[in-house]
Amino acid sequence: MLISLADVFTSEGKDRRESIPFEPDRVSYMGNSYKICEKSPVNLIFTNIGIGKILLQGQMRLVLEIPCDRCLQVVHVPLALKFEQEIFAPDLSGQVESGDEQQNFMLGYELNVEAFVKGEILINMPVKVLCKPDCKGICKQCGHNLNEGECGCDTFVPDPRMASIKDIFNAGKEV
């Protein structure tokens, strides 16, 4: 959804409030697509803070369905987004310092709300998602969820430093 900000850019000291529904049902992150279960409207405040500069403030809440990184069980992850960013008029964008981030969400004097919010979601995504802090994960042999109980697979891992001694004992049994 595009919002024209020409009136805010041209009137110093002007502010405007908007509440916009966030349309997408899924978010892509690092090659995966996650379902958005719940979402609130995006509440935005645009304030002119100088010639060709707007302070964009806003907030939004959403809940994503993300699989646990250990056992793959679906986890509902709430995200509370709060953002504050300066945006510049297109004719002043050349004066922005090279260290500042690009404004890929601006098309002329229009703000692409969906692109901006998706960027904020990506910034706030958790690095690791666990269903619970002590998640046991899945069995490496059969794939059973170990949080539901033991699977019966042999989990003995021999010490690799003892492999040569094991070979000596096995050599005597081959006779």
N, C-alpha and C positions, 0 to 999 in steps of 0.2 A: 504494500500500500504506500502510495506517495502522498506526502503532505507538503504543500507549498509554504515556504517560509519567507517569501519576498516581503510581506508586510512587516515581519519582525526584524528582518535585516535592515530595512529602511527607516524604522522609527526607533531612535535611541531611547533606551529606558523601558521600552514596551515589553510586556510579557504576555504569554498565551499558554493556556492549559488545554491539554487534549487527553482523552481516554480512548484508546484505540484497541479493538479486538486483535489478538494475534492469531492468524489463520492456520499456519502449518500444523499438521498432526504428528510430524516426525522431525527429528534433528539428526543430521549426519555428523559424526565425529570420528576421526582416525579410521576411516573405512567402514565404520559400522553405522547402522541407522537405529535410532532409539525412539520408541513411541512416547508421545506426550500424553499422559493420563489426565492431568488437570492443568488448567492455566487460567490466570486472571488477565484482565485487560492490561495493556501497557499504559501506565499513567506517565505523561510527559509534561514538563514545564520548559518552555522556551523563553529565555530572557536575553534581550539585547544588552550587551555589556560594552559596546563601543562600535565604532564604524565598521560594519561588515563582520562583526563577531557576535555569536550567540552562545550562551551557556545553556547546554541541554542537560536537564536533570530528569531522572525518571526512576521508576521501579516496576517490578513485575514478579509474580510468583508462579512457579510451575513445578510439576512433578513428572519425572521421567522414569520409564521402566528400563532398567539397566541390569544385565546379568551379573551375578557375583563373580569376581575374578578368580575365585578358587573352586566353587561348586557349580557354577552356572545357573543357580536358582535366581529367578527374577526378583529384583529389589526395587522398591519405589523410592526414588531419590528426590527429595524436595530441594529446589533451588530458589533462593530469594535474591533476585537481582536488584541491585541499586547501582545506578550509574550517573556519572557527571562528566561531561566532556564539552570542550569548546569546539564549535564548528565555525567555519569561515565562509564568507561569500565567495562565489567562483572567481570574481575579479581580484580578490585578495589572496587566493590560494597560492599564487606564485611567491608571496612574501612569507609564507609559513616556513619556519626553519626546517632544514633537511632532516633533523632528528625526529621531528614530529611524525606521528603515524599518518598514513594516507587516509583520505576520507572517501573510501570506496562506496559508502552508503549515501553520498550526496550526488544528485544529478541536477546540475545547475543550482537553482534555488529550491529544489525539492529534496526532501529527506525520504529515503527508502526505509521505512520503519522495519520491515521484515529483515532486510539485510543488516541493519544496525543491531536489532535484538538478537539475531542469530550469532553475530560476532560477540555480543556480550555473553550469550549462553556458552559459547566455546571457551571464552576466557574463564568462566566460572565452573566449568565441568570438573568433577573430582578426578584426581589422578588414579585412584584405586577405589573400587567399590566392593565392599564385603557385606554379606547378608547379616553377619554378626562378627564381633572382633575375634572370637575364637573359632572361626569356621575351619573345619578339618579338610575341606576340599573333596576331591573325588579319588577313588582308587586308581593307581597308575596301571593296573592290570585289567580290571573289568569295567571301570567307569562308574561304579556304584558311589552314590553320595554318602560319604562317611559321616555326615551329620545325622543321618537316619539310622545309623548303627554299623557295626562291622560287617564286612562282606565275606570273610572266611578265606580270602586270598593269603598266600604266604608273603609276608612283608619283610622277611629276614633279608638283610643286605649284608653280605660278607665284607669284612675289612679287606680292601685291596692290597694292603701291605702283607697280608697273610696268604696271598694267592700262591706264592712260590712254595710255601710249606705245604699247602693243600695238594699241590702237584706231587710232592715227594711222597705223601701218604697214599695218594691214589695210584702212584707208580708201583708200589708194593702189592696192591690188591689185584693188579692186572694179570698176575701169574696164573 
